Amino acid sequence: MGARFRGMFKTGDLGAEFSALMLLPPLRAMGPMRVTDLAEFKQADPSTVSRQAAQLVKAGLARREADPVDGRASRLAVTEAGVQACERVREARAAMLERALADWPAERITAFTDLFEEFNHAVEALLRTDPTTPRREPA
C-alpha cells in the first residue's frame, strides 16, 4: 500500500507509524503474544518490532500484560482503541482499492482476486516450508 496509502490516510492521527499499526491485525486476530513471537510471525527483527510495540503502547493502541506462562515476561495485547484503529486502516485500504478498481469490469475483479488469493497461499506455503527463505528482515 506504500507511501500513497499513507498519504491518503494520516496514520499519525492514530499516534503511531504505519509499520507499527501493521502489528495490530495479527495481534487482534491471534490474541496477546510476546514481542519475540510477533517478530517471528511478521518475519521482522525483534528490536524493530519492540520499538514499534512501544509506539502502540504509548498511543494506547496496545497494552503490555503479564505472560500467564512466564510471569517474568510480558505479552502485547490490542486495546479497544487498537481495534478501532485496525478498522480505520481496513476501511481506508478498502476505499483505496475500490478507487483503484473502479474502472475494472466485475469479471476481471473476480479473476484478479481469485489469482491473488492463490498467489498468497503459495507464498505462505513457501515461507512455512522453504528452509532457504530468510526468516527476518533487516532492522
C-alpha positions in Angstrom: 0.0 0.0 0.0 3.1 2.2 0.4 3.5 5.9 0.6 0.4 6.8 -1.4 -1.8 4.9 1.1 0.0 6.6 4.0 -0.6 9.9 2.3 -4.3 9.3 1.9 -4.7 8.1 5.4 -2.9 10.1 8.1 -1.6 7.3 10.3 -0.1 9.9 12.6 -3.6 10.7 13.6 -3.6 7.3 15.4 -0.4 8.1 17.2 1.9 5.5 15.6 3.8 5.0 12.4 2.2 2.9 9.6 4.7 0.0 10.2 3.7 -0.1 13.9 0.0 -0.1 13.0 0.6 -3.2 10.9 1.3 -5.1 14.1 -2.3 -4.7 15.2 -4.1 -7.0 12.8 -2.2 -10.2 13.8 -2.5 -9.2 17.5 -6.2 -8.7 17.0 -6.6 -12.0 15.2 -4.4 -14.2 17.3 -4.6 -12.6 20.7 -1.9 -11.4 23.0 1.6 -12.5 22.3 5.2 -11.8 23.2 7.0 -9.3 21.1 9.5 -12.0 20.1 6.7 -14.2 18.8 5.1 -11.3 17.0 8.5 -10.5 15.4 8.8 -14.1 14.2 5.3 -14.1 12.8 6.0 -10.8 11.0 9.4 -12.1 9.9 10.9 -8.9 11.3 13.8 -8.1 13.6 12.8 -8.3 17.3 14.3 -4.9 18.1 12.3 -3.3 15.3 9.1 -4.9 16.5 9.9 -3.9 20.1 10.3 -0.3 19.0 7.0 -0.4 17.1 5.3 -2.1 20.0 6.4 0.8 22.2 4.7 3.2 19.8 1.5 1.3 20.0 1.6 1.2 23.8 2.4 4.9 24.0 -0.5 5.6 21.7 -2.9 3.5 23.7 -3.5 1.1 20.9 -1.9 -1.8 22.7 -1.0 -2.7 26.3 1.6 -4.9 27.9 0.3 -7.6 30.2 2.0 -10.4 32.2 2.5 -13.6 30.3 0.4 -16.3 32.2 3.0 -18.9 31.3 6.1 -16.9 32.5 5.3 -14.1 34.8 8.7 -12.5 34.1 7.8 -12.0 30.5 5.1 -9.7 29.0 2.7 -10.0 26.1 1.3 -7.3 23.9 -2.5 -7.1 23.6 -4.7 -4.9 21.5 -6.8 -2.3 23.3 -10.3 -1.2 22.3 -8.6 1.9 20.7 -6.4 -0.5 18.8 -9.4 -2.5 17.5 -10.9 0.8 16.3 -7.5 1.8 14.6 -7.5 -1.6 12.8 -10.9 -0.9 11.5 -10.0 2.6 10.3 -6.9 1.3 8.5 -9.0 -1.5 6.9 -11.7 1.0 5.8 -9.0 3.3 4.3 -7.4 0.4 2.4 -10.7 -0.8 1.1 -11.6 2.7 -0.1 -8.3 3.0 -1.9 -8.7 -0.4 -3.5 -12.2 0.5 -4.6 -10.9 3.6 -6.3 -8.1 1.6 -8.0 -10.5 -1.0 -9.3 -13.4 1.4 -10.1 -13.0 1.1 -13.9 -12.4 -2.7 -13.9 -15.3 -5.0 -15.1 -16.7 -7.3 -12.4 -15.3 -10.5 -14.1 -11.7 -9.1 -14.1 -12.0 -8.2 -10.4 -13.2 -11.7 -9.7 -10.4 -13.3 -11.7 -7.8 -10.9 -10.1 -9.0 -11.7 -6.5 -9.0 -15.5 -7.2 -5.5 -15.3 -8.6 -4.2 -13.1 -5.9 -5.6 -15.4 -3.2 -3.9 -18.3 -4.9 -0.7 -16.4 -5.0 -0.9 -15.5 -1.3 -1.5 -19.1 -0.4 1.5 -20.2 -2.5 3.8 -17.6 -0.8 2.6 -18.5 2.7 3.2 -22.2 2.0 6.7 -21.4 0.7 7.5 -19.4 3.8 6.4 -22.2 6.0 8.3 -24.9 4.2 11.4 -23.5 2.4 14.5 -23.5 4.7 16.3 -21.1 2.4 13.7 -18.4 2.8 15.1 -15.6 5.1 13.3 -15.6 8.4 13.9 -11.9 9.4 14.0 -8.6 7.7 16.9 -6.3 8.5 16.5 -3.8 11.3 
